[in-house]
Amino acid sequence: MRKKIIAGNWKMNMTPSEAKDLIRLLKDGCNTDSSDVVFIVPSIDVTTAAECLKGTQIKLGTQNFYFEDKGAFTGEISAKMILDAGGEYVIIGHSERRTIFKEDDAMINKKLKKAHAEGLKPILCCGESLSLREDGTYKAFIEGQIKSAFEGVSEEEVKNTVIAYEPIWAIGTGKTATADEAEEVCKMIRDCIKAIYSEDAGETIRIQYGGSVNGSNAKELFEKLDIDGGLVGGASLKDDFIKIVNYKA
């Protein structure tokens, strides 16, 4: 049985002082027995969040990093910096990084390899635009994202990656893929991993759904066979996140 993983992506929200208040609101209500719970915070909040989460089972991560150890890369942070500050997870290839900041498949592949090399746990995002969904080419597009991201990545590393399927048309729009639509793509991703690596790798890797997940739809989504939790955006900034984490209650 794959343990669910529910991660809250705060995006560019919460100053360090606001992060303290939000963690205080959320941390005691999140049941970490049946799911891994991760707060994915802005890099400036990592040290504060790590201190606030001491004594809990809630994990911590950041939304981005660069694939070099150090150097003249103004504005970037390294894997070692994240780990030293108390982070454990990192998002790679979020659609906002791909579209706004022009991160391509080659960069995402480098980041995935570097995360594993340094001991960070990557959450690799993939997903299609509305036009790709409507013209029926979304499956081939997502398979292409997966294959290029995992090029040169070992089977053991793939088992320690989380994949987040986030249809771009459902991120921050209030629109949500139906549970059946989300399950269809998550199963396709799992089958893709099986084809590239092995049956065992495909059955081991955890695949989340992300895209307007909230306390009302979490249970229906997370009870699907191939959906192993969620990457949660807006709802992670309020107490609705507790309902998502405790969806079985």
N, C-alpha and C positions, 0 to 999 in steps of 0.2 A: 504493500500500500504506500502510495506517495503522500507524504505529508503536505498539506496545503501551505502555500506561502502567500501572504497578503501584505502588500507593500503600499505605503502611502507616499506618493510623489508630491512633495510640497511645491514643486516648481519654483519660480522666483517670488516666493512669499515667506514672510516671517523674519523679522530682525532677531538677533539673539535673545533679546528680552521677551519678544513675543513668542519665540520658540519655547522658552521656559514655561510660559502660561499655557501654551497648547499641550505640551507634554504633561504638565500637571493635570490638565483636563482629561487626557486620554489614557495615561499609562495604567492606572489601576483598574480600568474597566475592560481592558483587552485581555481576553483569555488566550494565553500562549500555549496551552496544553495540546490542543488539536491542530494548531496552525503556527507556522513561523510568522512572526509579525515584524515588519521592517519599516522604520521611518527613513525616507529618502529626502534629505534636507539640503538646502543650499550650503555650499562648502564653508561659508562664514559661520554657519550654525553648528558645525560638527563638534567642536570642542565643548560648547555649551550643552548640546544635546547629549553627548557622551556622559557628561557629569550628571545630568538630570536622569539618565536612564540607569545609573548604577543601582544594582540590587534588583533589577527587573530582567526578564528574559527577552525583552524587545531588542531587536537588532537595529543597526544604524548603517546608513549608506549615503552616498552622494550621487549627484545627477550627471556627472561628467568628470573626465580626467584626460590627461594627455599621455601618449605612449612613450615619451622619453623620461629618463630618470630626473634630469634637471637641465638647466641651461637657459638660453635667451629665448624664452617662450612666454612673453609678457601676458599675464592674465590667466595662465594655465596652472593646474595643480597636478602633481604626480601621484602615482599609486602609493608610494612610500609615505607621502604627506598624509594621505587619507588614512592609511593604516596607523600611523603614528598618532594621529588625532583621535582615533577611536572608531573609525569607520570600518565596515566589513564588506558591504555590498557597493556596487556601482552600476548605474544604468548606462548602457551603451546603445547607440543608434536610435534614440527616441526620434519620432517623426519631426519634432521641433528642431532637433539638432541637424537632422538631414535636410530639412527644407529651409529654415531660417539661416543656419550657420554652414550650410552647404557641405556637410560631412558626407563623403561618398563611401562606396562599399569597401574600397581599399583601406581607408582610414579606420572604418569600423572593424575590419579584420585585424588590423594592427592593434587596436585597442583591446579586442577580445583576447588576443594572444598575450599581450602585456599584462592584462588583469590576471590571467591564470599564472603567468610566470612569477608575479609578485605576491600571489595569494589572496587577491581580491575575488569576491564572488560576483560574477557579472549577471545582470539582468539584460538580456539582449532583446531589443524591441524590433518588431516587424509589423507591417500592415499596409493596406492599400488605400488609395484615394477613392473618392466617390465615383470618378469617371472610370477607374479600373474595375470597380465593383459593378457598375452599370453595363460596361461593355463585355463583361464575362472573362476578362483576362487576369483577374486578381489572383487566382490560384498559381498560375505560372509566375507571376510577379513575386509573390511571397516565397515560393520555392527558390527563385533566383536570389532573393535576399538571404535566405538561410544558407544556401550552398556557398555563396561568396563569403559570408561572415565566418563560416566554419572551415574554410580552406586552410589546411595545414594545422588544424586543431585536433588533438588526440581524442580517442574515445573516452578516456578517463576524464579529460577536461570537459568534454561535452556533457558528461553525466553530472558535472558540477556547475553547469550553466543553467540559468533559468531563462526561458523564452517568454516574452510577453507579446501576445498578439493584440495589437491595438489598431483597429480600422480607423484611419485618419478622420473619416467622416463622422466618427462617434466620439472624438476626443473634445471635451469641453463644449459640446453642442447640445447636450441634453438628449441626443439621439443615442440609442443603444442597439447594438446587434441583438436580435432575438437570441435566446439561449440556444436554439437549434442552429442558427447561423454561426454563433461563436463556437459551438461544439464541432461543427463541420470543419471549420478552418483549423482549430486546435488539433483535431484528429489528423487532418492532412499534414500539418507540421510534424506531428509524431511519426506518421508514416514516412515522411521525408527523412527524418533522422534515422529511422530503421533502415531505409534504403541506402543511406550514405555510410552508416556505421554497422549497427546490428539490432536485432530484436531487443536485446537487453538494454542497449543505450536508449532506444525509443521508449521503452517501458519505464526507464529510470528517470529520464529528464522531466523536470516540472515545467508545465506550460500554463501561464496565466492568461486571463482575459483582461483587457483594459479598454475603457471607453464609456464614460458616464456610469460607472458602477456606483450604486448607492445602497442604502439599507433596505430598500424595497425590492431590488432585483437580485441582490447578492445570492440569496439561497437558491433561486432557480438556476442561476449561472453556475455556481460552484458545485452543485450536485450532479452536473454532467460528468460523464466518465472521463473525458480527456481535458477538463478544465481544472487546473490544480491551484486555484486561487485567483487573485486579482491584483492588477497594478492600478491603484486608485488615485485619481487626481483631486478635483475640487472637494469631494466628500471627505478627504483625509485631513482637511483643515477645520473640521468641526466634529461634534460628538456623534454624528452619523457614522463616523469611522468605527466606533465601538460596535454599532449594530452590524456593520459589515463583517468585522472580525468574529463577532459572536452569532453568525448567521444561523448556526444550528440550534440556538436557544429558542 
